[in-house]
Amino acid sequence: MTQTITPIEILQGAVDGVSRLSKLLKDGQSVQIKSKEDLQTIKAIALAWFSSYRANVQTTDKDLIKAVEAEYSDLIKCTSYSTSRDKYLEITKKLKKSLLTLQSQILSNPSPGNSQVSRPDFSPLAANLQMQSILENRWEEIVKCLNCEAPLAATIMMGGLLEALFMALVNKLHDKSPVFKAKAVPKDLKTGKPLALNEWTLNSYIDVGTELRWITQPTKEVGVVLRNYRNFIHPERELSTGITLIPQDARMFWSVFTQLSQQIIDKAKIVL
């Protein structure tokens, strides 16, 4: 199944992400942003632009693109130190204005190009035809959840499928020693030995995958937020945070999930 997204929809996803961030910032009470979860969310929203959105937005106004990228870069820089809530809000206000200007410009000068995300070929990861079919069905079900605006279901399924793809890649390796010798490998608290793969979490796969350069650092950062939001399968998590997933969140995760999936599949193609 192919998911076709226009440049306007891509930009709307970026605008929605910034709006969501502004609301998160306004709802907080502390003068400075120090919460690890808040910092991860800020970084993920900014990195989603560089890792996914930017490549699918075509415009002749290079200065406007530079302004957008500078503002996203400022958000990322601010996560490296104790930045005030007001400073973040100042940047998001400018960023939203720049994105809306860019969106208006593209509306005035429409481009025929679309961003198409087709279901990938899972055969490099799974030689078993039945497993290939299962993975394909999971992918298509995620798309259905996105299309009918079921963001929680889509996010949970993305996390589950991503975990399965990581595990399939590890299982395909003839020499698994680099995986179990990685610094990020999860270990048994009593014995200090690496856990069996079926005991790994998505977070462990993401950390080890980044360390071994299976996936890039920007996609890893957004992947971590996907992992956090996947935990919203537990109603208590939503209650304690006061955050409810919305369709725009799931679409942001989807843009990075598809890249993570392809990076894992590409790695499987060169595994000896």
C-alpha positions in Angstrom: 0.0 0.0 0.0 1.3 3.5 -0.9 0.8 6.5 1.2 0.8 9.7 -0.9 1.5 13.0 0.8 1.5 16.4 -0.9 4.1 19.1 0.0 1.3 21.1 1.6 0.4 18.2 3.9 4.0 17.7 4.8 4.3 21.4 5.8 1.1 21.1 7.7 2.6 18.3 9.7 5.5 20.5 10.5 3.2 23.4 11.5 1.1 21.0 13.7 4.2 19.7 15.4 5.3 23.3 16.3 1.8 24.1 17.5 1.8 21.0 19.6 5.2 22.0 21.1 4.0 25.6 21.8 1.0 24.1 23.8 3.3 21.8 25.7 5.5 24.7 26.6 2.7 27.0 27.6 1.1 24.3 29.8 4.3 23.9 31.9 5.1 25.8 35.1 8.9 25.7 35.5 10.9 28.7 34.4 13.5 26.5 32.6 12.9 23.3 30.6 14.8 20.5 32.3 12.5 17.4 32.0 14.2 14.7 30.0 10.9 13.8 28.3 10.2 17.4 27.3 13.7 17.9 25.9 13.4 14.6 23.9 10.1 15.9 22.5 11.6 19.3 21.5 14.6 17.6 19.8 12.4 15.1 18.1 10.1 17.7 16.6 13.1 19.7 15.3 15.0 16.6 13.9 11.9 15.4 12.1 12.3 18.4 9.9 15.9 17.6 8.9 15.4 13.9 8.7 12.1 13.8 6.8 10.1 16.9 6.0 12.9 19.0 4.4 13.7 16.6 1.6 10.1 16.6 0.4 9.6 20.4 0.3 10.7 22.1 -2.9 10.9 25.9 -3.1 13.0 28.5 -4.9 13.0 30.8 -1.8 16.3 29.6 -0.3 16.4 32.4 2.3 13.1 31.2 3.7 14.3 27.6 4.0 17.5 28.9 5.7 15.3 30.8 8.2 13.2 27.7 9.0 16.3 25.5 9.4 18.1 28.1 11.6 15.0 28.2 13.9 14.9 24.4 14.1 18.6 24.4 14.8 18.1 26.9 17.6 15.6 24.6 19.2 18.1 21.7 19.1 20.9 23.9 20.5 18.6 25.0 23.3 18.2 21.4 24.5 21.9 21.3 25.3 21.6 23.7 28.2 19.0 25.0 30.7 17.0 27.2 28.4 14.1 29.3 29.6 10.5 28.4 28.7 10.1 31.9 27.3 13.1 31.5 25.0 11.6 28.3 23.5 8.3 30.0 23.0 10.0 32.9 21.3 11.6 30.5 18.8 8.5 28.4 18.2 6.5 31.6 17.5 9.1 32.7 14.8 9.3 29.1 13.4 5.5 28.8 13.0 5.4 32.1 11.2 8.1 31.0 8.8 6.5 27.6 8.1 3.1 29.3 7.4 4.8 31.7 5.0 6.5 28.8 3.3 3.2 26.9 3.1 1.5 30.0 1.6 4.2 30.4 -0.9 3.9 26.8 -2.1 0.1 27.2 -2.3 0.7 30.1 -4.6 3.2 28.2 -6.7 2.0 24.6 -6.6 4.5 21.8 -7.5 3.2 18.5 -9.0 5.6 16.5 -6.9 4.3 14.2 -4.2 6.0 12.3 -1.4 5.1 8.6 -1.8 5.9 6.0 0.9 5.4 2.5 -0.5 5.4 -0.6 1.5 9.0 -1.9 1.5 10.3 -5.2 0.4 10.9 -7.2 3.7 12.6 -10.2 2.0 16.2 -9.0 3.0 15.1 -9.4 6.6 12.8 -12.3 6.4 13.4 -15.2 4.0 10.3 -17.0 5.2 7.3 -16.1 3.0 4.8 -16.4 5.8 6.8 -13.9 7.9 7.1 -11.5 5.0 3.3 -11.6 4.7 2.9 -10.9 8.4 5.2 -7.9 8.2 3.4 -6.6 5.1 0.1 -6.9 6.8 1.3 -5.0 9.9 2.6 -2.2 7.6 -0.7 -1.9 5.9 -2.6 -1.9 9.1 -0.6 1.0 10.3 -1.5 2.9 7.2 -5.1 2.1 7.8 -4.9 3.5 11.3 -3.2 6.7 10.0 -5.9 7.1 7.4 -8.8 6.7 9.8 -7.1 8.9 12.4 -6.4 6.3 15.1 -3.1 7.8 16.3 -2.6 5.7 19.4 -3.2 2.4 17.5 -0.8 3.5 14.7 1.9 4.6 17.2 1.7 1.3 19.1 1.9 -0.7 15.9 4.8 1.3 14.6 6.8 0.6 17.8 5.9 -3.1 17.6 6.9 -3.5 13.9 10.1 -1.5 14.4 11.1 -3.9 17.3 10.4 -6.9 15.0 12.6 -5.5 12.2 15.5 -4.8 14.6 15.2 -8.4 15.9 15.1 -9.8 12.4 18.3 -7.9 11.5 20.1 -9.2 14.6 19.0 -12.8 13.8 20.3 -12.5 10.3 23.8 -11.6 11.4 26.3 -14.5 11.1 28.5 -12.9 13.7 26.3 -11.5 16.5 29.2 -10.7 18.8 29.4 -7.0 18.0 25.7 -6.7 19.1 26.2 -8.4 22.4 29.5 -6.5 23.0 27.9 -3.1 22.4 28.1 -0.6 25.2 24.3 -0.1 25.0 23.4 -3.8 25.2 20.9 -4.4 28.0 22.2 -6.6 30.8 20.8 -8.8 33.5 21.1 -6.8 36.8 22.2 -9.9 38.8 24.6 -11.6 36.4 25.8 -8.7 34.3 25.3 -10.8 31.2 23.5 -9.5 28.0 19.8 -10.2 28.0 18.4 -12.6 25.4 16.9 -10.8 22.4 13.3 -11.6 23.4 13.9 -9.6 26.6 15.1 -6.5 24.8 12.9 -3.4 24.7 12.6 -1.1 21.7 14.8 1.4 23.5 17.6 -1.2 23.7 17.3 -2.0 20.0 17.4 1.8 19.1 20.4 2.4 21.3 22.4 -0.6 20.0 21.3 0.1 16.4 22.6 3.7 16.7 25.9 2.5 18.3 26.5 0.0 15.5 25.5 2.7 12.9 22.5 0.7 11.6 20.4 3.9 12.0 21.4 7.6 12.0 21.4 9.8 15.1 18.6 12.1 14.0 16.2 9.3 13.3 17.3 7.7 16.6 16.3 10.9 18.5 12.7 10.8 17.1 12.6 7.0 17.5 13.1 7.5 21.2 10.1 9.7 21.4 8.1 7.1 19.4 9.1 4.6 22.0 8.0 6.9 24.8 4.6 7.5 23.2 4.2 3.8 22.5 3.9 3.4 26.3 0.6 5.3 26.1 -0.9 1.9 25.5 -1.2 2.0 29.3 -4.1 4.4 30.2 -2.3 5.4 33.4 0.5 6.9 31.3 -1.9 9.2 29.5 -3.6 10.1 32.8 -0.3 10.9 34.6 1.1 13.1 31.7 -2.1 14.7 30.7 -1.0 14.2 27.0 -3.3 12.6 24.5 -1.9 11.5 21.1 -3.4 13.3 18.1 -3.2 12.4 14.4 -0.4 14.9 13.8 1.8 13.1 16.4 1.3 9.8 14.6 2.1 11.4 11.2 5.3 12.8 12.6 6.3 9.4 13.9 5.3 7.8 10.6 7.7 10.0 8.6 10.6 8.8 10.8 9.4 5.2 11.2 9.5 4.7 7.5 13.1 6.0 7.4 14.1 3.8 10.3 12.5 0.8 8.6 14.3 1.4 5.3 17.7 1.9 7.1 17.3 -1.4 8.8 16.3 -3.1 5.6 19.2 -1.5 3.7 21.6 -2.8 6.4 20.1 -6.3 6.0 21.0 -6.2 2.3 24.7 -5.9 3.0 24.9 -8.4 5.9 27.3 -11.2 5.1 
